[in-house]
């Protein structure tokens, strides 16, 4: 059984390293074949949900120069929390 895309995105952070939102979105877009602006927004929204639920934490910010999402947007760097790792271990693996 394959995981839903939202769960797949969370597992990308399982390595414990910090990742930029655009890196995570690009990876999921490439692997899923969902390459529209709608999905780009949706994938970023999921990251905000993970942040709000305490599954990830933000560890850095940068202003987009227009090459990632949109000029003057905020780019975020995320890292998984202990709670996020626990959720992956108990619910996704």
Buried (B, 14 or more C-beta within 10 A) or exposed (E): EEEEBBBBBBBBBBEEEBBBBBBBBBBBBEEEEBEEEEBBEBBBEBBEEBBEEEBBBBEEEBEBEEEBBEEEBEBBBBBBBEEBBEBBEEEEE
